[in-house]
Amino acid sequence: MATASTPSSTDSTLKAYEDKINAQIRDATAKLDQFEAKAATQRTQTASKAIEQLKVTRQSLAQKVRDLKTTQEANIDRAKANIDAEIAKLHTSIDTLTAEFNAAMKK
């Protein structure tokens, strides 16, 4: 006799993790957009390059989160650790870029 399949706790845990990371990516996007708008008139080639790199990193993270759905269960913890490390680097890079810009504006 077949039983109805219920969503596994792994699926709900993964969904919660995806939601958390997607929220952090949206936060990074908002900060990056805000910085880009402030820096538009004062932007140097170095700042432009840094902003573009951060956008690529953000897109890469979003893709990795989408890829979690097809990641083998045995590899999910490693994939999540990788994503957590990259999201932390993204936020740190945005904060550093913003601080450098603000310091340059005060000169």
N, C-alpha and C positions, 0 to 999 in steps of 0.2 A: 504494500500500500504506500503510495507516494504521499509525502507530507509537503505542505506549503513551505517554501524556503523563506527564511527571515533574513533581513539584512544582518550581516555579521558585525560584531563590535569593531572589527578592523575597518569596515567601510565607514561607520559613523565616526570613528576616531580620525580616519584619514580626511573625511569631509570637514571636520572641525579644524584640523591642521591646515587644510587648504584655505578655509575661510580666514584663519588667523594670518597666514602668510599673504593672502590677497589683500587683506586690510593694511598690512604693513607696506605692501607694494603701492597701494593707493596713497598711503601717507607719504611715502618717498616721492611719488609722482607729484603730489601737491607741493611738497617742499621744493622739488626741483623746478616745477613750473613757476613757483613764487620767486625763486632765486633767478631764474632765467628772465623773468619780467623785470626785476630790479636791475639786473646786470645788462640788459639789452643796450642801453645807451653807453655804458662804460666798458663793454665787453672787449677783452683782448683776445687774440688768437688762442692763447693758452686756455683761457676760461671757456671759450667756445669748444675747444677740443675736449676739455674735461666734462662739459655738459653733455656732449655727444657720447662720450664713453659711458657716462652714468646712465644715459637713456638706453644704450645697448645692453648694459648690465641689467637694468630693470626689465627689459624685454626678455632677456635670457632667463631671468628668475621666473617670470610669468610662464614661460614655456616649460621650465622644469616642474613647476607646480601642476601644470596641465598633464605633463608626462607621468606624474605620480599615479594616475589612474591605471596606467599600463605597466607599472613597475611590479616586478615579482615581489610577493610578500616578504621573502627573505632579504630583499635589498631595500625595503622601505626605510628602515631606521638609518641606514647609511645615506640614502638620498635626502632624507629629512635633515640630517646633520649637516650635509653639504649645503642645503638650501638655507638653513639657519645661519651658517657661517657667512654665506654670501649676502644675506639680507643685512646682517650686522655690518659687514664691510660697506655695503651700499649706504646705509644710514650714516656711518662714520665719514665716508667720503663726501656726502652731501653737507654734513655739518662742518667739515674742514673747509670745503670750498666756500661755504657761506661765511665762515669766520674770516677767511683770507680776504674775501670780497669786502666785508664790513670793515676790516682793518685798513684796506687800501683806500676805502672811501673816506676814512677819517683823516688821512694824511693831507 
